[in-house]
């Protein structure tokens, strides 16, 4: 019997997977039998829309892990910081010139000293730094409320870059050569620091971020009602416009990153560094600078996701938990797969929505169902659906 099992182990394993899959599908069919088609369609649409934002969050985590091997547990609080900075500039009636100047100065100094702290001594770099500070301060303060979008976008861009570069410079870079687990623990410490900073500056009350508003009424959009399919679906499916806008913007940001990652010299350097840091350094690439850029880009992606999430459901410290719910999406798609981040995000979004549909408890959909699916997939594909299987020879 043992010889038979060893001989056909692979076939028996896949047969067991098939049986489990069929059992799950039959269970779902039984559970969904009493649900109206309109409710199921609405759940699918909502799952895909929510999953698009999840995919953008997962992308930021994958970028850091792909470049340095560090699983960034501070990503959720980077989302919160990005969203709060955007809120400050977007809703502020008067932006302090001194505050904007300090933000621009700190960011330009961090950028210009990324290669070397002595880079500022060169006249050309000094002129660029001063000019950049003046222009960026102007963009964050000029024009009053009519320019609030430019104020908010510029301020968020600088805040994200400053946060990412500071985290890399003062917490990750000193740990080069130390065990990888040390860097992972450092991201947990960074998360708690960002948690405290956001509470001190913005408090704990949920804030209204009015970016998805109907231009005609100045209020919330009316939900999209699929009335034309009422007879076919046995009811009316309702879709929130805010989720649609957030999904479209998340996909645009995702595509923009892919274009940057694949077709620019900086993106090519990031790809080379992510494959082999020692080989990249041997051909003349400045690995430390590229890692700093990677952290800045990942923090910017986190800020965009925080803004979209805050605009769609409200801006609060609870946005941090979105990143925790996205971790299954990262592992599901593959820790090093950029495209897998989007696929994993959409899958987890669908799983959450169907989990909530099958059980009225929100906790089942958000805290249980995604991890159950993750466990089942990782048993079959330990590297994720699109992860790279690495074999180390000794």
N, C-alpha and C positions, 0 to 999 in steps of 0.2 A: 504493500500500500504506500509506504514511504517513497519507494522508487518511482511509483506512478505519479505521486504528487510532485516530486522533484523534476521528473521528466516534463510534465505538463504544467509547471508552476505558473508560467506566464499566461497560458490560456485559461487556467482556472481563476487566476486573479482577475482577468478581464471579464470572465463570465460572472464573477461575484459583483464587479462594478456594474455590469449590465442589469443584474437582478435588483441591486440597490436602486439604480436609476429608474427602472420600471416601477418599483414599489413607491418611490417618491412621486413619480408622475401620476400614478393611480390615486395616491393620497391627495394630491393637489386637485385632481379632477373631482374627487368626491367632495372636497371642501369648497370648491368653487361652483359646484352644481347649483346651489341655491342663490348664487350671486347674479345680479342682473348684468347683462353684457355691457351696458353703459358704465357701470361701476368698474368692471374689469378694464375696459378701454381707458377710462379716466386714470386708473391706477398705473397702467402701462405708460401713458403719456407723462404723468407726473414723475414716475420712476426714471424715465429717460432724461427729463429736464433737470431733476435734482442730481442725477448721476453725472451730467455734464459739468456742473460745478465741482462735484466730488473728484472728477477726473483732473480738473485744474489743480485742486489741492494736492492730489496724489502726485501730479507732475513735479511740483516743487520738492516733495520728499524724495522722489526718484532721482532728480537732478543731483542733489547732495550725495545720495548714496552711490550713485553711479560714478561720481568724480572722486570721492574720498573714502567710500565704504562706511560712512557714518550715517546711522539712522537718526534723523533729526527729530527729537521729541519736543523741540521748542517751536515747531512749525505752526501749531495752533495759535500760540501767543503772538507769533509774528503776524498772523492773520488779524488778530485783534488790534495790534498796534497799527498796522496799515489802515484798517478800517477807521480807527479812532482819529488818526492823523488826517485822513480824508474828511471826516466829519468836522473836525476843527476848522479846516480851511474852507469847507463848502458852506457851513452855516454861520461862520463868523462874519459879523457886519463890518468890522474894521480889523484888518490884520496888522499886527505890530511890525513896524519896519525893523526894529531892533531884534525881535524874535526871529523874523524871517531871515535877517542878515546873519544871525548866529547859526541858524540851520544851514544856510548856504555856505558859510565859512567852514563849519565843521565838516560838511560833506566834501567840499572841494579839497580841504586839507587831507582828508582820508584818501580821496581818489589820487591826488597828486603824489602822496607819499607811499602808495601801494608798492611801487617798484623799489624805491629807496627813500629813506628819510631825508637824504641830502638832495633829492631831486628839486626841491624848492629853491635851492641856491642858484640854479641856472636862471638867467634873466628871462629866457623865453617861457619857462614854466611858471615863473613868478608873475609875468604879465598875463598868462592864460588864467592863472588862479584868481587874480584880482578882477579881471574882466568877467570871468564866470560868476564870481560872487555878486558883482553889480547886476549882471543880466538876470540871474536867478532871483535875486531879491526883488528886482523890478517886476518879474513875472508873478511873484507871490503877493504883491501889495498894490500894484497899479490897477486903476479902473473901477474900484468899488465892487458892488454886488454884481454888476453886469459881467464881470470877469471871474465870477466865483468858480466856474469850471476850470479855467486856466490856473487859478490859485490852487485849487484842490489837487489837480493832476500834478502840477509842479511840486507842491509841498509833499504829496505822497511819494512821488518818484524820489525826491531827495531823502525823505525819511526812511524809505525802504533801503536805498543804497547805503545810507549811513548805518542803519541797523545791521545789515548784512556784513558790511566791511568791518564794523566794530566787533561783531561776534567772532568773525574769522580771525581778526588781528589779535584780539586780547584773550580769547578763550580757546580757540582751536589750534592756531599756529604754535603756541608754546608747547602743545602736547605732541608735536610731530616726533616720531620715534618711540612714543609711549604705546602701551597696549591699546588696541582699538576700543576696548570696553571703557577705558578712561574717557575717551572723547564722547562716547555715548552718554556716560554719566554727566559729563559737562553740559551736554544739551539739556538734560533734565534740570541742572542748576540754572542754566540760562532761562529756561521756561519759567521757573519760579521767580527769578529776578524781573522778567518782563511782566509776570502776573502782578507783582507788587507795584511796579511802576505804573501800569495801567490803572490799578485801583487808586493810587495816590493822585494821579492827574485827572482821570475821567470818572472816578467813582464806580459804583456797581449797578446803577440804575440803567435799564434798557433805554437806548436812544433811538429816536426816529431819524432815519437817513432818507430824506425825500428825493431820491434820484430817479425812481421809476414812478413818475406822475403823469397823468393825462394832461397834455398841453392845453386842451380845451377847457377842462374843469379845474385844473390845478390840484386835483385830488387823486385818489387811487384809481387805477384802471378798472373798468367793469370786467368781470371774468368772461372768458370766451365760452359761449354756450353752443354746443354742437347740436342745434335744433334740427338740422337737416337729416340727421341720422336717428331721430327719436324713435321712429317706428322700427327701424332695423335693430337698434340696440335695446329697445324696450325701456327707454328712459333717456335722460339728457346728461351727457358727459360735460363737465365743467372744468376748464383749464385756467389757471391764474396767469394773467399777462406778465406779472413780475417774474415768474419762473421762466417764461418763454424768453424774455429779454435777457435775463441772467444767463440762460443756457446759450443763447446766440453770442453774447459777449465772451463767455468762457471758451467757446469753440474758436472764436476769432483770436483770443489770446493764445490758445493752444496752437493754432496754425501758425501764428506769428512767431512763437518760440521755435517751432520745427523749422521754419524758414531760416531763422537766425542760427539755429543749431547746425543746420546742414549746409548752408550756402554762404556763410560769412567766415572770414579768417579767424575771428575769435571763437566762433562756434566750432570750427575745425580743430582749433587748439584744445577746446574743451573736450571734444570727442577723443582726441589723441591722448590727453591726460587721463581720461576715464578708462581707457583701455590698458595703459601701462605707464605709470608715472615715471619710473626710472628710464624707460625707453624714450619717453617724451623729453625728459631733461637731457638725455644724451644727444638729441638732435637739436638742442639749442632753445627749447621752449622753457619759459620761466614758469615752472609749475606752481610756485607759491602765488604768483600774480594771477594765474588762471584759476586757482582754487578760490582766491578772494573774489574774482569776478563771478564765479559759480555761486558763491554764497549771496552775493548782491542780486544776481538774477533770480535765485530761488526765493529770496525775501520779497522781491518785487512781485513774483507770481503769487506768493502768499498774500500780499497786500491787495492785489486785484481780486483774489478769491474772497478775502474778507470784506471788501467793498460790495461785491455782488451778493454775498450771503447776507450782509447787513441791510442792503437795499431791498432784498426779497422778503426777509423774515424778521428784520429788526437787528439793530446793532447792540450787542451786549457781550459780557465776558463769556457767555455760554457758547459763543462761536468757537472757542477753543475746543469744545467737545466734538465739533465737526471733524477736526483732524484725527481725533481718536476713532471716530466711526469710519474714517477713510483708510486707516491702517490696513484693514482687511482688503480694501481695493488695491493697495500697493502690493501686498503679498500675493494677492490673487492674480494680478496682471504680470507680476515679476518685478523684483527689486531693481533690475537694471533696464527695464523696458519702458521707453517713452510712450510708444503706442499702447502698451499694455496698461499704462496708467489710466488712459481714457476708457478703454474697454472694461477694466476692473471697476472704475468709478460708476459706469452705467449699470453694470451687473449688480453692484451693491445698492445702487439707487433703486433698481427694480425689486431686489430682495427686500429692502426696507419697506417699500410701499405695499408689496404683497403680504409681508409679515403683519403689517398694520391692518390690512384688509381682512386677513384670516383671523386675527385676534384683535379685539378692540383696544387692548393695552398697547400704548405707544412704546413701552419698554421692550416688548417682544420684537417689534419691527426694527428698532434702532440698536438695541443692545444684545439681542439673542440671535436673530435670524442671520445677519451677515457673518457672524463668527461660526455658526453651524455650517454654512455654505463654504466658508474658508477652510474649515477642518476637512470637509469632504473632498474639496479640490486638492488640497495639499497632500492628502493621502495618495492621490493618484499622480499629481504633478508637484513634487516637493519644491521645485523651482518656480512655481507659478505657471500660468497658462502660456506666457511668452517669455519667461525667464531663460537665461543662458545656463546650461548645465556645464559646470567647470570640473575638470578632472585634474587633480594635482598628483604628480608623480614624485615619489621620493626614492 
